[in-house]
């Protein structure tokens, strides 16, 4: 689902309507197998969506919704339905959970099915794309998405103070703990954290400075 979403976004950014339409048509035909408006996260060439592949990946849905929003708003590629708004509303209702440390603060979770309870919420810091959340939240009148961007930036600042921002981490009432199913590495996923912050005009964010320092000494 991430590949489809990034492809649609790049096609829109480059003004390639044909590629955008082909990518979106394939997505609708193959990944929209759920009862909501979110995508199944994985597809197999011979078998399609199998097993638990029907579950979601929030970054894929977030970027697809943002690509659809940009296509209509910035490129004038009008669609037949409110796909961006429908996806944004499902992200807001299914992929946001309260921070165990402050229940009024929303955390963006990595999936509609992501493990969470009032005492422990799993997050992937690199799934946070503040600019996309704010633009979708504004367009669809979903303040929870804007709040998730604001609080997410605060969480990234806290994580950067401890060291390299991890790929996966649990948020608990006492702070951050290593997720039982993941080690506390900072790798392929976390590379996106400074990219998305800079893309959101957060050039001076502590996580950007932390990444620059870590890359310089790696």
N, C-alpha and C positions, 0 to 999 in steps of 0.2 A: 504493500500500500504506500510506503514511503516513496518508492521509485515512481509510481504513478503520479503522486502528488508533486514531487520535485519536477518531474517531466512536464506536467501541466503548467507549473509556475514558470519554468524556463521558456516554454513555448509562448506563454502570454507576454513575458518580458521582452521576447525577441519579435513579437508581432507575427508569430507563425500560427495563423488560425487553423490551417489544415492539420498541423501536428497536434494542436490543442484539442481539436474536435476528435481526432483519432484516438488520442490517449483517453479522453473522457468517455468516449463511446465504449472502449474496451473495459474501462473501469466499471461502468454501469452494467455491462453484460456479464462480467466475471466476478466482481468483488462485492456487489451489492446483494448479498444473500441473507442479510439480517432483517429483523423486523423494524429496526430503526433506520436512520440515514447514514450510519457509519459503515466503513469498509471492513471486510474480512482482511486480516493483515497479510495472509500468505496464500499463494496460488501455485499449484504444481502443474507443469505442462501436460502430463499424462492423465492426472486425476482431478484437477481443479482444486477447489477448497475442500480439504479433508480434515477429519479429527477436530482438534481445537483451533484450527487455522481460521475459523469463523470469528474468533475473538479480535479485538481491535488493537491498533497502535495509535495513540493519541497524536503523535507528531504527524503521521500520515493524514489523518482526518483534518488536523489543523491546517496543514499546508494545502490540502485539496480545497478546503473551504476558502482559504485566502486566495488561491489561484482563481477560483470561480468568482469571488468578489471583485478581484482586480480585472478579470476578463470583462465583466459587465460595466463596472464603474469607470475603468481607465481605458479600455479598448473598445467599448461599445458593442461587445459580443453578447447580445441579449439572449438569454436562455428562456426556455418555456416554463420553467418552474423556479421556485426560490430555493435552489439547492444549497447555496452558501448559507442562507439563513437557517435552513433545516439542519444542516450539519452543525452549525454554531450552537443552536439550541440543544441538540443532543450532547454535544461536548459539555455544555454548561450543566445539563441535568445528570449526565452519566459519568463524567470524567473529572469532576471537582469534588474534593472532600475537605472537611474542616481540618485545620492544623491542630493536632492534639495539644499544642501549647497555647493556642488561642482560637477558640472555636469560631470566632467571627472572621478569621483569616483563611481564605480558600487556597488549597493546594491543587495544582494540576497533576492528576495521576496519569500513569503511562498507558492506561487501558480502561475501558468500561468495566472490565473484569478484574482489574488490578486488586491485589490483596490490600485490604485496609480495615481498620476498626478504630474506635475512639482512642485507643492507646498506641496505635502504630500504623503509619501510612507509608507505603512504598512510593518513592518518586524516582524519576530519572531526570536529573537537572537539565540535560540537553534537550528534553522535549519542550522546554519552555522557550517560546519565541515571542518576546514581549510585543513587538510591532504587530505581528499577525493577530495576537489576542486582542490588542487594543483596537485595531481597525475593525475586526469582526464584531467585537463587543459594542463599538459605537454604531456600526451599520445595522446590527440586529437588535439594538437596544437591550443588551445583555450586560448589565453592570458587573455581574460575577466574573465575566471574562476579563474585564479591565482590572478588577480587583485581584484576580489570579496573576495577572502580569505584574502588578505593583508588589504584591506579597512575594511572588516568585523572585523578583529582583532582590528583595531583602534576604530571602533564603540563600540565594547565590552569594551575596556578600558575606553571610555568616559562614557558609561552607568554605569560601576562599580564605577566610581568616585562619582556618585549621590546616590548610595545605592545598594540594591540587584538588580541584573539584572532582568528585567521584562520578563514575558512570551511573551507579545505583546507590541509594541510601535510604534508610528508614528514618522518618521523623517521629519522635516519641515525646511524651510530656517533659522528659528530662533533656531533650536535645536530639542529637543525631546518633544513630547506631548503625553498624554494618548490617546490611540485609542478610538474613540467614542463607538465602539461595544464591547470593553473589559475593565475590570478594570485593575488597574496597580498592579497586583499581581505578585509575584515571586513564582512559584509553580512547578507543575509536569513538565511542559515544560522546565523551566529554570534550572532544576536539571542537564540537559544534557550539559549546557554551560561549566562548569569546566571539565567534563568528556571528551568532544570533544577537548578542548584545551590541556589537558594533553596527550590525544591520539595523538595529533599533535606536541608533544614535546615542548609545550609552558608552561612549569612548573611554570615559574615566571611571567606569565601574570597577570595583576591586577585583572581580573575577577576570577581567581583561588584563589588569596589571599582573595578577597571579599567573595567568597563562603565559604572558610574555616572559616573565621571570623563569617559569618552569621550562619553557621551550628553549630559552637561551642557555640553560645549564644542563639540558638533557644529554 
